[in-house]
Amino acid sequence: MPFILTPMVNILIGYVATVVLNIIPSPAIGVPWTTPGPLIPFLATGGNWLALIVGLVCLAVSVLIYLPFVIASNRVLEKENDK
């Protein structure tokens, strides 16, 4: 579930920041796929610092979305190990 939800939420955040609020320019530079996630919007917009902040916000939101699922998975593993 978080594997599908997280990209959708991040795309929505990027869309709102780029098109609706117009606080960051549209990405115009191709960035290699091996670039760390939060740096991609920063480099793709030509070094816009607000784009870096949006990238970090997306990372934080991703962690918050995944966190309950990781905690639940750890609890299940703990119960299986206790048996």
Number of C-alpha atoms within 10 A of each C-alpha: 8 15 10 8 12 19 13 12 15 18 12 13 17 20 15 14 18 17 12 10 9 11 14 21 16 17 17 11 12 10 15 9 8 7 10 8 14 18 17 21 27 21 19 19 20 14 13 16 14 16 27 21 15 22 21 16 16 22 16 12 16 18 14 13 17 15 13 12 13 12 11 11 11 12 12 12 11 11 9 9 8 7 5
